[in-house]
Amino acid sequence: MKKIGFLYVKGAVPAFEEFGGLPTHLVKSNGLVNGKKAHKELDGLIIPGGSLIESQSVGEDLKREIMSMNHEGKFVLGMCSGFQLLANKTDIGRKSPCPVEREGLGILDVSFAPMIGTDRVEAEVIDDSFLTRGMVGKTVKGFHCHTYGAISGDAKPLFRSLVKRTNYEDNPRKILSGVRNDEGNVAGTMVHGLLDYNTEIVQNILKFIDASQEEVLQIRNANKELLRRIKSEIGIDSGINSGCSLEDSKHSSKVRSSTCNEFKVPKTLMIVSTGSDSGKTFLTTGLVGVLRKRGYRVGVLKVGPDVRDIVPALYLNKEKMEAYSSIKIGGLGWKNLEEVLHDLKSKKYDLVIIEGVMSIFTGLLNEKVPFSGAEIAKAANIPVVLVSGCSKGGIETAAVDIVGHVDIMNKIGLKTAGTILNKVYDEKIAEIAYSFIKARTGLDCVGVPRVKFQERGNMPEVEIKLEEFGMNAMKTVERYLNVEKLIAMASKPEFEGYPDYSTIENIFKS
């Protein structure tokens, strides 16, 4: 059988996409496959995206195997962070006054600098390689999900993506999104879903390794077994198993129709906040991981276009980034709420967790409807859990923010299910704040202490080490939040229409 390796080390996102159903064998940090060196055992290697560069989880043994596969003319395909691993270097210092560079393998003669991209894209094929044989001039589909997407260097260009927005600004243009080495056997791309949405690419890989029809069938069967293995684990090499595969959720009967085998929109809960940097992503990641550990199959969505925020949850959860993972607001994002809810009907999720965007009210007074998390929650009657961070204004300010937000949320008609004070640094002060919130809103408040990270890598929108971030998030949620209570807060959404802008405006004026 032909063997296609798949890099499986901390910081990789092995279930972020399906990679065309091609990977058959896991390649871990020791660089061995079936007890032998990977370059001797494999016909090719796929390196997924994730936080490989930030995590620096690829050691010398594995680097030697990747270099050896290149020298022997075997194919190597790097996606996003995997592409950066194959490059010269990546500047990960997006909010640093000077570059913070991480070295790659130098197989592909390019370097990376910060440039955020989260579009669904079409990319033009502009050169030949093992990946694109006979496809020059054609377009391929996929999506971008990166923080360091500015590519410069002398490697032969392979793809150029048509993007609408970069770095949070409208700037339609074509940008370099893939290159190859001179020999054409090594390629890197920033286009996620390249193998899933473009069958011709997959066929080219199978032709390159000279796979017969029988061997293609063997590859498909081996891939199914590989997926079962990796999806039964939470994160990578964590030692934490869910106890069931994603296709066999312990709780799936809870969302199945009682009269037929069709699935309806599962119960949903939205995690929102009083402002940016409140800890939505951290708590969402931890909650999703804990739910998965308990045998739930969980869908994770993001309000707005910045799908990078849900990557840590998908890393733990081993679910794909889907076309409906981003809910449009103000024309920004991937799919309208109505379409998202329709698509969810075909999925066997037990629960769906939606992460809000900035403050729940950010954009509410923009005449484009919807333009805020509040309008999304109101339109489908989705219960929300309100998070307020204590690190900027202190516990007292965070408590006042919760009370003020809940007051307006009630006037708009939102269903506030609970509140969380995050990054609490003094429990005595927090106890008084909990009483204040309860007296003013009637809602219980839970306090979550500040989590200290030992080094850089705890900001999903800047720089993240997925394993450390995800495991810390799970431990925090397990210790401080009542997960069963949160599950009970969720309810089935039903699209009822967006609130009228003039009504919202009048509430604020009064």
N, C-alpha and C positions, 0 to 999 in steps of 0.2 A: 504494500500500500504506500502511496505517496504520503509524506508527512509534512505538514505545515505547522511550524511552531508559532506560539503565541506568548509574548512576554507577560509573565504573571508575577510581578513584584509589587511591593508596597508603593502606592502612589499611582499605579496604573488603573484605568477604568475599563475592565474587561467586558462589561455588559452594557456599556454606553451606546453601543451599536452592535450589530450582529456580524459584521465583517464578511458579509456574503456567505455565511455558513461554511467558511473555509478552514479555520483553525482546527487542528486535530490533536496537538500535543502542547502541554504547558512547559514553558521554559522558565525556571526559577533562578534565583540569584546565583546558584552554583554553576549555571550554564550547562547542566546535564539533561539529557532526554533518554529515558530508559537506561539510566546508568552510564550512558556514553556522552561524549562531547557533542554539543548540539550541531556543530558544523558538519560532523560526520554522519549524523543521524537524520537531519532534516533536509527537505528539498527547498524550503523557503521559510521566511520569518516575517510575522506581522507584529509591529510594535504599536500598541494602542496609545491614546492620549492620556491625560491625567495631570499629575504633578511630579513627573519623573525628574525634571530638572530641579525644581525647588526641593524635592525630597532627597535628591542625590542617592537614590536607592539602587542604582545600577553599579555594581562593584566591578572590580578588575577581571574576575573570572568571566563574567557575562560580557563585558566589553570585548575581551579577546575572542569570544565565540562569534560575536556580531562582526568583528573585523575579519575573522576567518571565513565567514559565509560570503562576505563581499569579495575577498581575494579569490575564492573558488568559483565566483560567477553565479552564485545562487541568489535568488531574489530576496531583497529586504525592503519592506514597505513600512515607513513610519508615519503615523497619524498625529498631527498637532504636537503634543509634547514628545511623542516618538520621533517626529520629524526634527524637533529641536535637539534631541539626543544624537541624531546622525549629523548635525550641523557643526560648525566651528565653535560658536558660543552664543549665549542668550543673555541679554541684559534684563534681569528681573527687578531692577530698581525703579519701578514705575513712580513711586512717590519719594524717591531718594534724590538728593541734590546732585549725586554723582552716580555713574553706572555701578550696578552690582552684577558682575558677570559670572556666569557658570559655563564651564568648558563642556563641549560635546566631543564626539568621536572624530570629527573632521572628515567624514566620508563624503558629505555633501558640502561643497564650498560656498556656504552662505552663513550669515549670522542674523540673529533676531533682536529686535528692540520692541519696547512697549507699543502696542496699538490694539485697542479693544475692538472685537468684532463678534456680533451675535446674530447676524442675518441668516436667513435661509437664502441660498445662493444658487445660481447657475454659473458654471465655470467652463471657459473655452479650453479645449485641448490644443496645445500649440507645439508639441514635439512628440517624437516617437520614443517608446520605452517598452519594457516587458508589460507594463500596465496599460499602455495606450496604443498598442499595435493596430494600425489601420484606422485610428480615430482622430487624426489631426484635422482640425477645423470643426469637429463636432462639439457639442456641449454636454456637460454632465451636471447632475444635481446633487445637492447635499446641504450642509449648514456649517456655519462658523461658530465657534465657541472658544474664544481665546482672549488672553490679556496681552500676549507678546506676539503680535502678528505682522510686524513690519519686517520684511525680508530684504536683505541686501547681500550681494556677493556675485560670484562669477559662475556658479553652477548653471547648467542648461535649464531654462524655464520649461515647465511642463504644463501648468495650469494658470489661468488668470480668471479670478472670480469677479463677477459684477456685484458690487456691494452698494447698499443704500446709505448705511450709517457706519461710522467708525468713531471711537472715542466719544460716544454719546451725541454726536452731531451729524446732521444730514450732509452727506458728501458723496453723492453717487459717482462711481468711477470703477474702472477695472484695476485690480491689484494682483500682484504676483501671489499665488497660493499653492504652488507646487514646483518642485525641481527634480532633476535626475542627475546621476553621475555620468561621466563620459561614456562608460560602457553600457549604460541603460538598464542595468540589473538592480540598481538601488534607486528608490524614489521616496520623496517625502511630500506630504500634502497637508494643508490646513483644512481641507474639505472633509468634515465628518459625514458619515453615511455614504461615502463614495462607493463602497462595495455593495451596500444594501439597495441603493436606488438605481444602480447602473449595471445591468446584467452583462453588458459587453466587457466591462472591466474585469468581472469575475471570470468570464470565459477566456480572456487573455492570460490571466494568471494560470488557469488550468492548462492552457496550451503551452505556456512557457515551461511548465514542469512535466509536459508530455503525459498528462493523465488520461488514461483510457476511460471508456464509459463505465467499466466495472470499478475502476479506481475512483471515479467521481462519486459513485454510490457509496463506496467505502469511506470516502472523505466525509460525506454527508452524515453517515451513521456515527462515525467517530466524533464529529462535531456535536451531535446531539448528546452524546455521553459526556463530552468535555463541558458543555453548557450546564448539564445537571450537576457536575462536580463544582464548578465555580459559583453557581447560583445558590448552592446550599450553604455557602459560607458568607458571613457578614464581613465586609472588607476583604483584606488579603492577608493570609497568614496570621489571622487574629486569634484563631482557636475558638471562635464563636460561631456556632452553627444555628440555623433557623429551625432545624428539625424537620423541614419539609421542603420540597422543591417549589419553585414559583408557580408551577402548573398545578400543584396539589396543596393549596392553602388549607390550613386547618379551619379557617373561618369562612370559606367561600359560600357555605350554605346560607349565611346571613344576608347575602345580597342576591341570591338566586330567586327568581320568581317562583311562587308556590304552585303555579299551574303549568309551567313549561320550563325549558332549559335555557331560555333567553335571560340575559343579564340586563338589569336596569342601572341607571346612574347610581353609583354607590354613595354611601354617606360621606359627607365632606365637611372639612373644618378648615378655616383660614387663620393663619398666624399673621397678625398685623401689629403695627407699632405706632408710637407717638412721634417717631422720627428715625432718621438713618442712624446706624451704629447702635441700635438698641439691642441687637442680638437675635433678630428673627432667624437668620440663617443658621446660627449655632443651635438654637432650640428646635428649629424644624429638622435639622440633621439628626439631632439626638432622638427626637420623638420618632422619626421614621425608622431609625436603627433599632430602637427598642421594640417598636411594633413588629418589625420584621423578625426580631429575635423571638418574639412570642407567637410567631406563626402566621401573622397577618401579611397579606399581599397588599402593598401600599403604592398608590400612584402619587407622584409629586409634581406639582405644577407651580408656575411662577406668574404673578401678575406683571405684565410689561415684558419688554424684550430681553432683559439681562438674565438669560438662562444660566449664566455661570454660577449664580447663587445656589442653584439646586444640584450642582455637580457633586458636592460632598454627600448629600442624601442619596443620590444615585450610586455613588461609590459604595456606600454601605448596603444599599437596598438591592443592588444588582438588577435594576430596571433600566430600560432604554430611555434615551432622550427621544421623545416622540414629536410629531408635527403639531400636536395639541399641547405640548408642554409649556408653551408661552401664550398667555391670554392677552389679546390686544387691548390696549388703551390708547385713545387718541391716534389710532392708526399705527401705533408702534407695537410690535410683537408679531406673533405668528398666526393666531387664529382668533376669531371672534368667540365670545363666551358661548353663544348658542351652538356654534360648531363644536366647541370643546365638549360641551355637555352631551351632544349627540355622539361624538366619538367615544366618550367614556362608556356608553351603553354596551359597546362590543368588547370591553375589557373586563377581566375577572378580578378586579380590585375589590378588596374588602373595605378599604377606606381610601379617600383621597385627601392629601394635605396640600393646601395652597399657601405658598409664601407670598405675602403682600409686597408692596413696593414703597420704599421710603416711609413717610407717614401715611396712615390710612386716608388722610385728607389731602395729601399733596396732589394738586391738579384738580381738586373738586370744583373750583370756581373758574375753570377753563370751560368755555362754551362748547368745546368738543365733548360729546358724551359717547362713551365713558372716558374719563381721563384720570380716574383714581381708583384705589382699592375699595373705597366706600361704595362707589357706584356698582362695582362688580359684585360685592357682597349683597347689596340691596337688590340687584336685578334678579338674583337666583335664591334669595333668602338663605344665604350661607352663614352659619354661625361663625363668629370671630372670637379669637382669644387675643386680647390687647396686651402688648409687651411695652414696658417703658424702662429704658436704661438709666442707671444711676451714676454713670461715670462722668457725665458732663456737667450736670447741674446739681448733683447730689440726690439723696433719697427723697428729701422733702419736695424738690422740684419735680422729680419723677412721679411722686404721688399726686401732686396737683395736676400734672399733665394727664394722668389717668382719669381723674375726676372730671376735668374739663372735656376731655375727649369723649368719655362715656355720655356726658350730658348731651353733646351735639349728636352723637351716634344714636341716642334714644330719640331725639327729635326727628332725625332722618328716617328712623324706623328700622335701624339695624338690630340684629339679634346678637347682643354681646354675651358670650357664654362664660367668660372668665377673664381675670387680669393677672399679670405677672410683673413683679418688680425684678428686673434683671441686674446683675453686677452689683448686688448688695454688699456693702463693706462694713456695716455695723448693724448687728441684729437688734440691739436695743432700740435704736432709732427706727429701724424697719418695723418693729412691732407696733409702734405708735402710728406709723404710716398705714399699716394694714387696717387698723381700727378706723382711721380717718377715711380710707377708701370704702370700707364696708358701710360706714355711717352715711356717706354721701351718695353711694351708688347702689347699695344693697348687694354688692358682689364680693365674694371672697377673693383675697389676693394671696398669691404664693410668692415667696421670695427665693431667688436663686443667687447664690454668692458669685463674686467675680472669680473667673477661672484664670489662673496664671499659666501662660505658656513659657517654656524655657527659652525659646528663641523665636526668630521670625517664622512666619508661616501660619498665622491664624486669621488672615483677612481674605475671604473668598474672592473679593473684587480686586485685590491687589496681589497677594502672594499667599499660597496655601500649601500646606503639607497635609494631604488628604487623610492619611492614616492617623496622625496625631490629632488633627482637628476632629475627625469623626469619632474616635474612641473617647476623647474628652467629652464630646457632646453627649454620647450615649451614657457615660458614667454620671454626668450631671443630671440628665433627665431622669434616669433610674433612681437617683438618690433624692431628688427634690420635688419632682412632679408626680401627681397621681395620674398615671397613664390611663387607668380604667375610667377615671372620671372624665378625662379628655375624650376618650372614645365615646362615652355616653353623651357628650356635648354635641357630637357630630349629627347631622341630619341630611336627608336626601335633598339635593338642590332641584329646583324647578324654575326655569326661566320665566319671569313674569314681566320683563321689560325694564328698561333703565328709568330711574327717577327723572322727572322733568327738571331741566336746568333752572327755570324760574322759581320753582319751589325751593330748590337748594339755596339759591341766591337770597330768597326772602328769609329763610331760616337764619342765615348768617347776618343779614341786615337787622333782624329783630333781636 
